[in-house]
Amino acid sequence: MSNLSPRPPESSEWIWLSLVPVFGGLAIANAGKKTNNQSWLSVGIALTIISLIFLTQESFIVIWFAQIGLGLYIRQQLNSHPIASANRTDSRQSSSPLEKIDINSCSTNDLVYKLGLPIVYANDIVSVRNEGHIFTHLEELHFLAGLPENYLKKLEPLIIFAYDIRQEVDVSWRCLNYHSVEELVNLGLDFSLADKIVTEREKNGLYRSAIEVRNRTGIPLKSYQQLL
C-alpha cells in the first residue's frame, strides 16, 4: 500500500479528517483517489462501511484506532513524496535570493564551499589575485586561472567583479604565445624574461593560461602584469 503514483498530491493537510470517527475512512479513500492508489481507495471505503456496522460495539474503538494509524501513515507517505519534497525545497530556495560572491575579494572557502569549485582552481584564482591581478570579466577566470569553460557557465549567475576598472580588451596574456622576443621587449618586458617565455613556448608548445606561463617559466605574473 506504500507505492505512490508519480502524480504528486496537491496537499496532505486534509488527511487529518481521517481522525474523525466513522467518516474518517472517506478521507483515506480521498487520498487514494488523489494519488491514484487503488489500495488506499478500497481500504478507506471498507473502513467507513465497517465503522458503520460496528458503530455501537466495543470493537469500534479498535477500528477507529486502525483508521487513525492508517491516516497518519498516508500523510507521512504523501509528505515524503519526491515531487512534493522537491516543491517544498524549490519554494524555500525561491524565497531566499542568492547573494552573489565578489570574485576579487572572496576567500578560498567561498570559492570551494559557496561556488563549488575544486580546491585546485580556487587556489589558482587566489594565486592570480595575490600577484596583483584584478579580475574584470568572466573569461579572465579561464584565460588567467585556467578555469574550464563548464565552470564559467556555472559561475556566471553567482559572481560579481567589484573592481571593474579596466577596458583594455585588445591586450591579453595570449600575446605571449605569438610575439617574438623583440616584440615582447617593445611591450615592456625585460629581455631575459621575454627570451625565457619564448624559449619555453618553442620547446613545449603554446601556453594554455597565464597560470601555466608562470608554472612553466617560473616568472611571476606581476612581471608581465601589463599584458594581462
PyMOL CGO cylinders between C-alpha atoms (Angstrom):
from pymol import cmd
from pymol.cgo import CYLINDER

trace = [
    CYLINDER, 0.00, 0.00, 0.00, 3.01, 2.31, 0.15, 0.3, 1, 1, 1, 1, 1, 1,
    CYLINDER, 3.01, 2.31, 0.15, 3.56, 2.64, -3.61, 0.3, 1, 1, 1, 1, 1, 1,
    CYLINDER, 3.56, 2.64, -3.61, 2.73, 6.18, -4.70, 0.3, 1, 1, 1, 1, 1, 1,
    CYLINDER, 2.73, 6.18, -4.70, 1.70, 7.25, -8.15, 0.3, 1, 1, 1, 1, 1, 1,
    CYLINDER, 1.70, 7.25, -8.15, 4.11, 9.61, -9.96, 0.3, 1, 1, 1, 1, 1, 1,
    CYLINDER, 4.11, 9.61, -9.96, 1.35, 12.19, -9.61, 0.3, 1, 1, 1, 1, 1, 1,
    CYLINDER, 1.35, 12.19, -9.61, 2.17, 14.36, -6.56, 0.3, 1, 1, 1, 1, 1, 1,
    CYLINDER, 2.17, 14.36, -6.56, -0.59, 15.27, -4.09, 0.3, 1, 1, 1, 1, 1, 1,
    CYLINDER, -0.59, 15.27, -4.09, -1.68, 18.89, -4.05, 0.3, 1, 1, 1, 1, 1, 1,
    CYLINDER, -1.68, 18.89, -4.05, -1.87, 18.87, -0.26, 0.3, 1, 1, 1, 1, 1, 1,
    CYLINDER, -1.87, 18.87, -0.26, -1.97, 16.30, 2.52, 0.3, 1, 1, 1, 1, 1, 1,
    CYLINDER, -1.97, 16.30, 2.52, -3.48, 18.53, 5.20, 0.3, 1, 1, 1, 1, 1, 1,
    CYLINDER, -3.48, 18.53, 5.20, -6.98, 17.21, 4.52, 0.3, 1, 1, 1, 1, 1, 1,
    CYLINDER, -6.98, 17.21, 4.52, -5.81, 13.78, 5.67, 0.3, 1, 1, 1, 1, 1, 1,
    CYLINDER, -5.81, 13.78, 5.67, -6.35, 14.99, 9.25, 0.3, 1, 1, 1, 1, 1, 1,
    CYLINDER, -6.35, 14.99, 9.25, -10.03, 14.33, 8.56, 0.3, 1, 1, 1, 1, 1, 1,
    CYLINDER, -10.03, 14.33, 8.56, -9.15, 10.64, 8.88, 0.3, 1, 1, 1, 1, 1, 1,
    CYLINDER, -9.15, 10.64, 8.88, -9.16, 11.18, 12.65, 0.3, 1, 1, 1, 1, 1, 1,
    CYLINDER, -9.16, 11.18, 12.65, -12.92, 11.73, 12.56, 0.3, 1, 1, 1, 1, 1, 1,
    CYLINDER, -12.92, 11.73, 12.56, -14.78, 8.63, 13.81, 0.3, 1, 1, 1, 1, 1, 1,
    CYLINDER, -14.78, 8.63, 13.81, -16.66, 6.60, 11.19, 0.3, 1, 1, 1, 1, 1, 1,
    CYLINDER, -16.66, 6.60, 11.19, -16.41, 9.02, 8.25, 0.3, 1, 1, 1, 1, 1, 1,
    CYLINDER, -16.41, 9.02, 8.25, -12.64, 9.48, 8.54, 0.3, 1, 1, 1, 1, 1, 1,
    CYLINDER, -12.64, 9.48, 8.54, -12.32, 6.48, 6.24, 0.3, 1, 1, 1, 1, 1, 1,
    CYLINDER, -12.32, 6.48, 6.24, -13.63, 8.69, 3.45, 0.3, 1, 1, 1, 1, 1, 1,
    CYLINDER, -13.63, 8.69, 3.45, -10.55, 10.92, 3.84, 0.3, 1, 1, 1, 1, 1, 1,
    CYLINDER, -10.55, 10.92, 3.84, -8.39, 7.84, 3.31, 0.3, 1, 1, 1, 1, 1, 1,
    CYLINDER, -8.39, 7.84, 3.31, -10.43, 6.95, 0.24, 0.3, 1, 1, 1, 1, 1, 1,
    CYLINDER, -10.43, 6.95, 0.24, -9.94, 10.52, -0.98, 0.3, 1, 1, 1, 1, 1, 1,
    CYLINDER, -9.94, 10.52, -0.98, -6.18, 10.12, -0.56, 0.3, 1, 1, 1, 1, 1, 1,
    CYLINDER, -6.18, 10.12, -0.56, -6.32, 7.03, -2.74, 0.3, 1, 1, 1, 1, 1, 1,
    CYLINDER, -6.32, 7.03, -2.74, -8.28, 8.90, -5.38, 0.3, 1, 1, 1, 1, 1, 1,
    CYLINDER, -8.28, 8.90, -5.38, -5.93, 11.90, -5.46, 0.3, 1, 1, 1, 1, 1, 1,
    CYLINDER, -5.93, 11.90, -5.46, -2.82, 9.71, -5.73, 0.3, 1, 1, 1, 1, 1, 1,
    CYLINDER, -2.82, 9.71, -5.73, -4.36, 7.05, -8.00, 0.3, 1, 1, 1, 1, 1, 1,
    CYLINDER, -4.36, 7.05, -8.00, -3.70, 4.46, -5.27, 0.3, 1, 1, 1, 1, 1, 1,
    CYLINDER, -3.70, 4.46, -5.27, -6.43, 1.85, -5.57, 0.3, 1, 1, 1, 1, 1, 1,
    CYLINDER, -6.43, 1.85, -5.57, -5.46, 0.16, -2.30, 0.3, 1, 1, 1, 1, 1, 1,
    CYLINDER, -5.46, 0.16, -2.30, -6.00, 3.31, -0.23, 0.3, 1, 1, 1, 1, 1, 1,
    CYLINDER, -6.00, 3.31, -0.23, -9.26, 4.00, -2.01, 0.3, 1, 1, 1, 1, 1, 1,
    CYLINDER, -9.26, 4.00, -2.01, -10.59, 0.50, -1.30, 0.3, 1, 1, 1, 1, 1, 1,
    CYLINDER, -10.59, 0.50, -1.30, -9.41, 0.40, 2.32, 0.3, 1, 1, 1, 1, 1, 1,
    CYLINDER, -9.41, 0.40, 2.32, -10.89, 3.84, 3.02, 0.3, 1, 1, 1, 1, 1, 1,
    CYLINDER, -10.89, 3.84, 3.02, -14.32, 2.80, 1.74, 0.3, 1, 1, 1, 1, 1, 1,
    CYLINDER, -14.32, 2.80, 1.74, -14.10, -0.52, 3.60, 0.3, 1, 1, 1, 1, 1, 1,
    CYLINDER, -14.10, -0.52, 3.60, -13.21, 1.20, 6.88, 0.3, 1, 1, 1, 1, 1, 1,
    CYLINDER, -13.21, 1.20, 6.88, -16.20, 3.52, 6.52, 0.3, 1, 1, 1, 1, 1, 1,
    CYLINDER, -16.20, 3.52, 6.52, -18.61, 0.61, 5.95, 0.3, 1, 1, 1, 1, 1, 1,
    CYLINDER, -18.61, 0.61, 5.95, -17.14, -1.49, 8.78, 0.3, 1, 1, 1, 1, 1, 1,
    CYLINDER, -17.14, -1.49, 8.78, -17.25, 1.51, 11.16, 0.3, 1, 1, 1, 1, 1, 1,
    CYLINDER, -17.25, 1.51, 11.16, -20.97, 1.98, 10.42, 0.3, 1, 1, 1, 1, 1, 1,
    CYLINDER, -20.97, 1.98, 10.42, -21.63, -1.71, 11.02, 0.3, 1, 1, 1, 1, 1, 1,
    CYLINDER, -21.63, -1.71, 11.02, -19.76, -1.86, 14.36, 0.3, 1, 1, 1, 1, 1, 1,
    CYLINDER, -19.76, -1.86, 14.36, -20.60, 1.67, 15.49, 0.3, 1, 1, 1, 1, 1, 1,
    CYLINDER, -20.60, 1.67, 15.49, -22.41, 0.54, 18.66, 0.3, 1, 1, 1, 1, 1, 1,
    CYLINDER, -22.41, 0.54, 18.66, -20.00, -2.24, 19.58, 0.3, 1, 1, 1, 1, 1, 1,
    CYLINDER, -20.00, -2.24, 19.58, -16.79, -2.21, 21.62, 0.3, 1, 1, 1, 1, 1, 1,
    CYLINDER, -16.79, -2.21, 21.62, -14.75, -3.35, 18.62, 0.3, 1, 1, 1, 1, 1, 1,
    CYLINDER, -14.75, -3.35, 18.62, -15.49, 0.04, 17.02, 0.3, 1, 1, 1, 1, 1, 1,
    CYLINDER, -15.49, 0.04, 17.02, -12.64, 1.57, 19.08, 0.3, 1, 1, 1, 1, 1, 1,
    CYLINDER, -12.64, 1.57, 19.08, -10.15, -0.85, 17.53, 0.3, 1, 1, 1, 1, 1, 1,
    CYLINDER, -10.15, -0.85, 17.53, -11.42, 0.00, 14.04, 0.3, 1, 1, 1, 1, 1, 1,
    CYLINDER, -11.42, 0.00, 14.04, -11.18, 3.73, 14.78, 0.3, 1, 1, 1, 1, 1, 1,
    CYLINDER, -11.18, 3.73, 14.78, -7.56, 3.42, 16.03, 0.3, 1, 1, 1, 1, 1, 1,
    CYLINDER, -7.56, 3.42, 16.03, -6.67, 1.43, 12.89, 0.3, 1, 1, 1, 1, 1, 1,
    CYLINDER, -6.67, 1.43, 12.89, -8.26, 4.22, 10.81, 0.3, 1, 1, 1, 1, 1, 1,
    CYLINDER, -8.26, 4.22, 10.81, -6.23, 6.87, 12.65, 0.3, 1, 1, 1, 1, 1, 1,
    CYLINDER, -6.23, 6.87, 12.65, -2.99, 4.93, 12.27, 0.3, 1, 1, 1, 1, 1, 1,
    CYLINDER, -2.99, 4.93, 12.27, -3.55, 4.41, 8.56, 0.3, 1, 1, 1, 1, 1, 1,
    CYLINDER, -3.55, 4.41, 8.56, -4.40, 8.09, 8.09, 0.3, 1, 1, 1, 1, 1, 1,
    CYLINDER, -4.40, 8.09, 8.09, -1.17, 9.21, 9.78, 0.3, 1, 1, 1, 1, 1, 1,
    CYLINDER, -1.17, 9.21, 9.78, 0.81, 6.70, 7.74, 0.3, 1, 1, 1, 1, 1, 1,
    CYLINDER, 0.81, 6.70, 7.74, -0.68, 8.01, 4.50, 0.3, 1, 1, 1, 1, 1, 1,
    CYLINDER, -0.68, 8.01, 4.50, 0.06, 11.60, 5.50, 0.3, 1, 1, 1, 1, 1, 1,
    CYLINDER, 0.06, 11.60, 5.50, 3.70, 10.68, 6.12, 0.3, 1, 1, 1, 1, 1, 1,
    CYLINDER, 3.70, 10.68, 6.12, 3.88, 8.97, 2.73, 0.3, 1, 1, 1, 1, 1, 1,
    CYLINDER, 3.88, 8.97, 2.73, 2.41, 11.99, 0.98, 0.3, 1, 1, 1, 1, 1, 1,
    CYLINDER, 2.41, 11.99, 0.98, 4.80, 14.42, 2.68, 0.3, 1, 1, 1, 1, 1, 1,
    CYLINDER, 4.80, 14.42, 2.68, 7.81, 12.27, 1.72, 0.3, 1, 1, 1, 1, 1, 1,
    CYLINDER, 7.81, 12.27, 1.72, 6.73, 12.00, -1.91, 0.3, 1, 1, 1, 1, 1, 1,
    CYLINDER, 6.73, 12.00, -1.91, 9.78, 13.03, -4.06, 0.3, 1, 1, 1, 1, 1, 1,
    CYLINDER, 9.78, 13.03, -4.06, 7.93, 15.62, -6.11, 0.3, 1, 1, 1, 1, 1, 1,
    CYLINDER, 7.93, 15.62, -6.11, 6.22, 17.12, -3.08, 0.3, 1, 1, 1, 1, 1, 1,
    CYLINDER, 6.22, 17.12, -3.08, 9.58, 17.34, -1.30, 0.3, 1, 1, 1, 1, 1, 1,
    CYLINDER, 9.58, 17.34, -1.30, 11.15, 18.99, -4.35, 0.3, 1, 1, 1, 1, 1, 1,
    CYLINDER, 11.15, 18.99, -4.35, 8.32, 21.52, -4.49, 0.3, 1, 1, 1, 1, 1, 1,
    CYLINDER, 8.32, 21.52, -4.49, 8.89, 22.48, -0.86, 0.3, 1, 1, 1, 1, 1, 1,
    CYLINDER, 8.89, 22.48, -0.86, 12.62, 22.81, -1.47, 0.3, 1, 1, 1, 1, 1, 1,
    CYLINDER, 12.62, 22.81, -1.47, 12.09, 24.98, -4.56, 0.3, 1, 1, 1, 1, 1, 1,
    CYLINDER, 12.09, 24.98, -4.56, 9.68, 27.18, -2.62, 0.3, 1, 1, 1, 1, 1, 1,
    CYLINDER, 9.68, 27.18, -2.62, 12.25, 27.77, 0.13, 0.3, 1, 1, 1, 1, 1, 1,
    CYLINDER, 12.25, 27.77, 0.13, 15.00, 28.49, -2.38, 0.3, 1, 1, 1, 1, 1, 1,
    CYLINDER, 15.00, 28.49, -2.38, 12.90, 30.92, -4.40, 0.3, 1, 1, 1, 1, 1, 1,
    CYLINDER, 12.90, 30.92, -4.40, 12.10, 32.90, -1.25, 0.3, 1, 1, 1, 1, 1, 1,
    CYLINDER, 12.10, 32.90, -1.25, 15.81, 33.26, -0.40, 0.3, 1, 1, 1, 1, 1, 1,
    CYLINDER, 15.81, 33.26, -0.40, 17.66, 35.04, -3.24, 0.3, 1, 1, 1, 1, 1, 1,
    CYLINDER, 17.66, 35.04, -3.24, 21.31, 34.04, -3.59, 0.3, 1, 1, 1, 1, 1, 1,
    CYLINDER, 21.31, 34.04, -3.59, 23.91, 36.57, -2.55, 0.3, 1, 1, 1, 1, 1, 1,
    CYLINDER, 23.91, 36.57, -2.55, 26.48, 36.99, -5.30, 0.3, 1, 1, 1, 1, 1, 1,
    CYLINDER, 26.48, 36.99, -5.30, 30.15, 36.46, -4.50, 0.3, 1, 1, 1, 1, 1, 1,
    CYLINDER, 30.15, 36.46, -4.50, 32.79, 39.06, -5.37, 0.3, 1, 1, 1, 1, 1, 1,
    CYLINDER, 32.79, 39.06, -5.37, 35.46, 37.07, -7.18, 0.3, 1, 1, 1, 1, 1, 1,
    CYLINDER, 35.46, 37.07, -7.18, 38.09, 39.69, -6.30, 0.3, 1, 1, 1, 1, 1, 1,
    CYLINDER, 38.09, 39.69, -6.30, 37.64, 39.59, -2.53, 0.3, 1, 1, 1, 1, 1, 1,
    CYLINDER, 37.64, 39.59, -2.53, 36.14, 36.20, -1.64, 0.3, 1, 1, 1, 1, 1, 1,
    CYLINDER, 36.14, 36.20, -1.64, 38.09, 33.64, 0.36, 0.3, 1, 1, 1, 1, 1, 1,
    CYLINDER, 38.09, 33.64, 0.36, 39.25, 30.21, -0.71, 0.3, 1, 1, 1, 1, 1, 1,
    CYLINDER, 39.25, 30.21, -0.71, 36.44, 28.75, 1.39, 0.3, 1, 1, 1, 1, 1, 1,
    CYLINDER, 36.44, 28.75, 1.39, 33.92, 30.86, -0.52, 0.3, 1, 1, 1, 1, 1, 1,
    CYLINDER, 33.92, 30.86, -0.52, 35.29, 29.60, -3.83, 0.3, 1, 1, 1, 1, 1, 1,
    CYLINDER, 35.29, 29.60, -3.83, 35.13, 25.98, -2.72, 0.3, 1, 1, 1, 1, 1, 1,
    CYLINDER, 35.13, 25.98, -2.72, 32.05, 25.77, -0.50, 0.3, 1, 1, 1, 1, 1, 1,
    CYLINDER, 32.05, 25.77, -0.50, 29.82, 28.55, -1.86, 0.3, 1, 1, 1, 1, 1, 1,
    CYLINDER, 29.82, 28.55, -1.86, 30.74, 28.39, -5.54, 0.3, 1, 1, 1, 1, 1, 1,
    CYLINDER, 30.74, 28.39, -5.54, 31.56, 24.68, -5.66, 0.3, 1, 1, 1, 1, 1, 1,
    CYLINDER, 31.56, 24.68, -5.66, 34.99, 24.97, -7.28, 0.3, 1, 1, 1, 1, 1, 1,
    CYLINDER, 34.99, 24.97, -7.28, 37.62, 22.26, -6.85, 0.3, 1, 1, 1, 1, 1, 1,
    CYLINDER, 37.62, 22.26, -6.85, 40.36, 23.41, -4.47, 0.3, 1, 1, 1, 1, 1, 1,
    CYLINDER, 40.36, 23.41, -4.47, 42.99, 23.42, -7.24, 0.3, 1, 1, 1, 1, 1, 1,
    CYLINDER, 42.99, 23.42, -7.24, 41.05, 26.06, -9.23, 0.3, 1, 1, 1, 1, 1, 1,
    CYLINDER, 41.05, 26.06, -9.23, 40.25, 28.05, -6.10, 0.3, 1, 1, 1, 1, 1, 1,
    CYLINDER, 40.25, 28.05, -6.10, 43.96, 28.17, -5.25, 0.3, 1, 1, 1, 1, 1, 1,
    CYLINDER, 43.96, 28.17, -5.25, 44.83, 29.32, -8.79, 0.3, 1, 1, 1, 1, 1, 1,
    CYLINDER, 44.83, 29.32, -8.79, 42.30, 32.17, -8.61, 0.3, 1, 1, 1, 1, 1, 1,
    CYLINDER, 42.30, 32.17, -8.61, 43.64, 33.32, -5.25, 0.3, 1, 1, 1, 1, 1, 1,
    CYLINDER, 43.64, 33.32, -5.25, 47.21, 33.00, -6.52, 0.3, 1, 1, 1, 1, 1, 1,
    CYLINDER, 47.21, 33.00, -6.52, 46.46, 35.26, -9.50, 0.3, 1, 1, 1, 1, 1, 1,
    CYLINDER, 46.46, 35.26, -9.50, 44.88, 37.82, -7.17, 0.3, 1, 1, 1, 1, 1, 1,
    CYLINDER, 44.88, 37.82, -7.17, 47.81, 37.69, -4.77, 0.3, 1, 1, 1, 1, 1, 1,
    CYLINDER, 47.81, 37.69, -4.77, 50.13, 38.63, -7.59, 0.3, 1, 1, 1, 1, 1, 1,
    CYLINDER, 50.13, 38.63, -7.59, 48.18, 41.82, -8.18, 0.3, 1, 1, 1, 1, 1, 1,
    CYLINDER, 48.18, 41.82, -8.18, 45.65, 40.96, -10.86, 0.3, 1, 1, 1, 1, 1, 1,
    CYLINDER, 45.65, 40.96, -10.86, 42.09, 42.26, -10.60, 0.3, 1, 1, 1, 1, 1, 1,
    CYLINDER, 42.09, 42.26, -10.60, 39.51, 40.16, -12.46, 0.3, 1, 1, 1, 1, 1, 1,
    CYLINDER, 39.51, 40.16, -12.46, 37.16, 42.24, -14.58, 0.3, 1, 1, 1, 1, 1, 1,
    CYLINDER, 37.16, 42.24, -14.58, 35.44, 39.67, -16.79, 0.3, 1, 1, 1, 1, 1, 1,
    CYLINDER, 35.44, 39.67, -16.79, 34.30, 36.06, -16.60, 0.3, 1, 1, 1, 1, 1, 1,
    CYLINDER, 34.30, 36.06, -16.60, 36.63, 34.96, -19.41, 0.3, 1, 1, 1, 1, 1, 1,
    CYLINDER, 36.63, 34.96, -19.41, 39.66, 36.03, -17.39, 0.3, 1, 1, 1, 1, 1, 1,
    CYLINDER, 39.66, 36.03, -17.39, 38.97, 33.18, -14.99, 0.3, 1, 1, 1, 1, 1, 1,
    CYLINDER, 38.97, 33.18, -14.99, 39.55, 30.87, -17.93, 0.3, 1, 1, 1, 1, 1, 1,
    CYLINDER, 39.55, 30.87, -17.93, 42.47, 32.65, -19.60, 0.3, 1, 1, 1, 1, 1, 1,
    CYLINDER, 42.47, 32.65, -19.60, 44.33, 33.68, -16.44, 0.3, 1, 1, 1, 1, 1, 1,
    CYLINDER, 44.33, 33.68, -16.44, 43.45, 30.99, -13.92, 0.3, 1, 1, 1, 1, 1, 1,
    CYLINDER, 43.45, 30.99, -13.92, 42.82, 28.08, -16.29, 0.3, 1, 1, 1, 1, 1, 1,
    CYLINDER, 42.82, 28.08, -16.29, 39.21, 27.54, -15.17, 0.3, 1, 1, 1, 1, 1, 1,
    CYLINDER, 39.21, 27.54, -15.17, 37.39, 25.15, -17.58, 0.3, 1, 1, 1, 1, 1, 1,
    CYLINDER, 37.39, 25.15, -17.58, 34.55, 26.65, -19.59, 0.3, 1, 1, 1, 1, 1, 1,
    CYLINDER, 34.55, 26.65, -19.59, 31.91, 24.41, -17.99, 0.3, 1, 1, 1, 1, 1, 1,
    CYLINDER, 31.91, 24.41, -17.99, 32.67, 26.07, -14.65, 0.3, 1, 1, 1, 1, 1, 1,
    CYLINDER, 32.67, 26.07, -14.65, 32.32, 29.53, -16.21, 0.3, 1, 1, 1, 1, 1, 1,
    CYLINDER, 32.32, 29.53, -16.21, 28.69, 28.83, -17.11, 0.3, 1, 1, 1, 1, 1, 1,
    CYLINDER, 28.69, 28.83, -17.11, 28.02, 27.69, -13.56, 0.3, 1, 1, 1, 1, 1, 1,
    CYLINDER, 28.02, 27.69, -13.56, 29.69, 30.73, -12.02, 0.3, 1, 1, 1, 1, 1, 1,
    CYLINDER, 29.69, 30.73, -12.02, 28.20, 33.42, -14.26, 0.3, 1, 1, 1, 1, 1, 1,
    CYLINDER, 28.20, 33.42, -14.26, 24.98, 34.00, -12.25, 0.3, 1, 1, 1, 1, 1, 1,
    CYLINDER, 24.98, 34.00, -12.25, 26.77, 33.61, -8.92, 0.3, 1, 1, 1, 1, 1, 1,
    CYLINDER, 26.77, 33.61, -8.92, 29.64, 36.11, -9.04, 0.3, 1, 1, 1, 1, 1, 1,
    CYLINDER, 29.64, 36.11, -9.04, 30.36, 39.81, -9.48, 0.3, 1, 1, 1, 1, 1, 1,
    CYLINDER, 30.36, 39.81, -9.48, 33.51, 41.78, -10.33, 0.3, 1, 1, 1, 1, 1, 1,
    CYLINDER, 33.51, 41.78, -10.33, 33.59, 44.61, -7.83, 0.3, 1, 1, 1, 1, 1, 1,
    CYLINDER, 33.59, 44.61, -7.83, 36.66, 46.32, -9.30, 0.3, 1, 1, 1, 1, 1, 1,
    CYLINDER, 36.66, 46.32, -9.30, 35.85, 46.58, -13.00, 0.3, 1, 1, 1, 1, 1, 1,
    CYLINDER, 35.85, 46.58, -13.00, 38.30, 49.41, -13.69, 0.3, 1, 1, 1, 1, 1, 1,
    CYLINDER, 38.30, 49.41, -13.69, 39.90, 48.35, -16.97, 0.3, 1, 1, 1, 1, 1, 1,
    CYLINDER, 39.90, 48.35, -16.97, 38.61, 48.22, -20.50, 0.3, 1, 1, 1, 1, 1, 1,
    CYLINDER, 38.61, 48.22, -20.50, 41.73, 47.13, -22.43, 0.3, 1, 1, 1, 1, 1, 1,
    CYLINDER, 41.73, 47.13, -22.43, 40.16, 44.36, -24.46, 0.3, 1, 1, 1, 1, 1, 1,
    CYLINDER, 40.16, 44.36, -24.46, 42.94, 44.32, -27.03, 0.3, 1, 1, 1, 1, 1, 1,
    CYLINDER, 42.94, 44.32, -27.03, 45.66, 43.35, -24.53, 0.3, 1, 1, 1, 1, 1, 1,
    CYLINDER, 45.66, 43.35, -24.53, 45.87, 39.78, -23.30, 0.3, 1, 1, 1, 1, 1, 1,
    CYLINDER, 45.87, 39.78, -23.30, 48.36, 37.28, -21.94, 0.3, 1, 1, 1, 1, 1, 1,
    CYLINDER, 48.36, 37.28, -21.94, 47.74, 35.36, -25.18, 0.3, 1, 1, 1, 1, 1, 1,
    CYLINDER, 47.74, 35.36, -25.18, 50.23, 37.62, -26.96, 0.3, 1, 1, 1, 1, 1, 1,
    CYLINDER, 50.23, 37.62, -26.96, 52.87, 35.58, -25.10, 0.3, 1, 1, 1, 1, 1, 1,
    CYLINDER, 52.87, 35.58, -25.10, 52.01, 32.75, -27.48, 0.3, 1, 1, 1, 1, 1, 1,
    CYLINDER, 52.01, 32.75, -27.48, 52.66, 34.74, -30.66, 0.3, 1, 1, 1, 1, 1, 1,
    CYLINDER, 52.66, 34.74, -30.66, 55.08, 37.62, -30.13, 0.3, 1, 1, 1, 1, 1, 1,
    CYLINDER, 55.08, 37.62, -30.13, 58.79, 37.37, -30.69, 0.3, 1, 1, 1, 1, 1, 1,
    CYLINDER, 58.79, 37.37, -30.69, 61.35, 38.30, -28.06, 0.3, 1, 1, 1, 1, 1, 1,
    CYLINDER, 61.35, 38.30, -28.06, 61.79, 41.72, -29.63, 0.3, 1, 1, 1, 1, 1, 1,
    CYLINDER, 61.79, 41.72, -29.63, 58.05, 42.35, -29.72, 0.3, 1, 1, 1, 1, 1, 1,
    CYLINDER, 58.05, 42.35, -29.72, 57.66, 41.38, -26.07, 0.3, 1, 1, 1, 1, 1, 1,
    CYLINDER, 57.66, 41.38, -26.07, 60.51, 43.71, -25.13, 0.3, 1, 1, 1, 1, 1, 1,
    CYLINDER, 60.51, 43.71, -25.13, 58.75, 46.51, -27.00, 0.3, 1, 1, 1, 1, 1, 1,
    CYLINDER, 58.75, 46.51, -27.00, 55.67, 45.79, -24.89, 0.3, 1, 1, 1, 1, 1, 1,
    CYLINDER, 55.67, 45.79, -24.89, 57.72, 46.44, -21.76, 0.3, 1, 1, 1, 1, 1, 1,
    CYLINDER, 57.72, 46.44, -21.76, 59.12, 43.03, -20.77, 0.3, 1, 1, 1, 1, 1, 1,
    CYLINDER, 59.12, 43.03, -20.77, 62.70, 42.62, -19.67, 0.3, 1, 1, 1, 1, 1, 1,
    CYLINDER, 62.70, 42.62, -19.67, 64.79, 40.90, -22.35, 0.3, 1, 1, 1, 1, 1, 1,
    CYLINDER, 64.79, 40.90, -22.35, 65.72, 37.93, -20.17, 0.3, 1, 1, 1, 1, 1, 1,
    CYLINDER, 65.72, 37.93, -20.17, 62.07, 37.31, -19.27, 0.3, 1, 1, 1, 1, 1, 1,
    CYLINDER, 62.07, 37.31, -19.27, 60.89, 37.65, -22.85, 0.3, 1, 1, 1, 1, 1, 1,
    CYLINDER, 60.89, 37.65, -22.85, 63.60, 35.26, -24.02, 0.3, 1, 1, 1, 1, 1, 1,
    CYLINDER, 63.60, 35.26, -24.02, 62.67, 32.72, -21.35, 0.3, 1, 1, 1, 1, 1, 1,
    CYLINDER, 62.67, 32.72, -21.35, 58.97, 32.88, -22.28, 0.3, 1, 1, 1, 1, 1, 1,
    CYLINDER, 58.97, 32.88, -22.28, 59.62, 32.43, -25.98, 0.3, 1, 1, 1, 1, 1, 1,
    CYLINDER, 59.62, 32.43, -25.98, 62.19, 29.65, -25.46, 0.3, 1, 1, 1, 1, 1, 1,
    CYLINDER, 62.19, 29.65, -25.46, 59.80, 27.66, -23.26, 0.3, 1, 1, 1, 1, 1, 1,
    CYLINDER, 59.80, 27.66, -23.26, 56.97, 28.19, -25.75, 0.3, 1, 1, 1, 1, 1, 1,
    CYLINDER, 56.97, 28.19, -25.75, 59.02, 26.98, -28.70, 0.3, 1, 1, 1, 1, 1, 1,
    CYLINDER, 59.02, 26.98, -28.70, 60.24, 23.96, -26.74, 0.3, 1, 1, 1, 1, 1, 1,
    CYLINDER, 60.24, 23.96, -26.74, 56.99, 22.73, -25.12, 0.3, 1, 1, 1, 1, 1, 1,
    CYLINDER, 56.99, 22.73, -25.12, 54.16, 24.35, -27.05, 0.3, 1, 1, 1, 1, 1, 1,
    CYLINDER, 54.16, 24.35, -27.05, 51.68, 27.18, -26.56, 0.3, 1, 1, 1, 1, 1, 1,
    CYLINDER, 51.68, 27.18, -26.56, 50.60, 28.29, -23.12, 0.3, 1, 1, 1, 1, 1, 1,
    CYLINDER, 50.60, 28.29, -23.12, 47.03, 27.49, -22.10, 0.3, 1, 1, 1, 1, 1, 1,
    CYLINDER, 47.03, 27.49, -22.10, 46.69, 30.14, -19.39, 0.3, 1, 1, 1, 1, 1, 1,
    CYLINDER, 46.69, 30.14, -19.39, 48.65, 32.84, -17.58, 0.3, 1, 1, 1, 1, 1, 1,
    CYLINDER, 48.65, 32.84, -17.58, 48.98, 30.43, -14.67, 0.3, 1, 1, 1, 1, 1, 1,
    CYLINDER, 48.98, 30.43, -14.67, 50.65, 27.94, -16.98, 0.3, 1, 1, 1, 1, 1, 1,
    CYLINDER, 50.65, 27.94, -16.98, 53.08, 30.63, -18.16, 0.3, 1, 1, 1, 1, 1, 1,
    CYLINDER, 53.08, 30.63, -18.16, 54.07, 31.18, -14.57, 0.3, 1, 1, 1, 1, 1, 1,
    CYLINDER, 54.07, 31.18, -14.57, 54.30, 27.47, -13.75, 0.3, 1, 1, 1, 1, 1, 1,
    CYLINDER, 54.30, 27.47, -13.75, 56.39, 26.59, -16.80, 0.3, 1, 1, 1, 1, 1, 1,
    CYLINDER, 56.39, 26.59, -16.80, 58.75, 29.56, -16.74, 0.3, 1, 1, 1, 1, 1, 1,
    CYLINDER, 58.75, 29.56, -16.74, 58.84, 30.38, -13.05, 0.3, 1, 1, 1, 1, 1, 1,
    CYLINDER, 58.84, 30.38, -13.05, 58.18, 34.03, -13.89, 0.3, 1, 1, 1, 1, 1, 1,
    CYLINDER, 58.18, 34.03, -13.89, 55.68, 35.67, -11.52, 0.3, 1, 1, 1, 1, 1, 1,
    CYLINDER, 55.68, 35.67, -11.52, 52.57, 37.23, -13.05, 0.3, 1, 1, 1, 1, 1, 1,
    CYLINDER, 52.57, 37.23, -13.05, 53.48, 40.69, -11.82, 0.3, 1, 1, 1, 1, 1, 1,
    CYLINDER, 53.48, 40.69, -11.82, 56.47, 40.64, -14.18, 0.3, 1, 1, 1, 1, 1, 1,
    CYLINDER, 56.47, 40.64, -14.18, 54.12, 40.87, -17.17, 0.3, 1, 1, 1, 1, 1, 1,
    CYLINDER, 54.12, 40.87, -17.17, 51.13, 42.42, -15.41, 0.3, 1, 1, 1, 1, 1, 1,
    CYLINDER, 51.13, 42.42, -15.41, 50.76, 44.99, -18.17, 0.3, 1, 1, 1, 1, 1, 1,
    CYLINDER, 50.76, 44.99, -18.17, 49.93, 42.23, -20.65, 0.3, 1, 1, 1, 1, 1, 1,
    CYLINDER, 49.93, 42.23, -20.65, 47.17, 40.58, -18.59, 0.3, 1, 1, 1, 1, 1, 1,
]
cmd.load_cgo(trace, "trace")
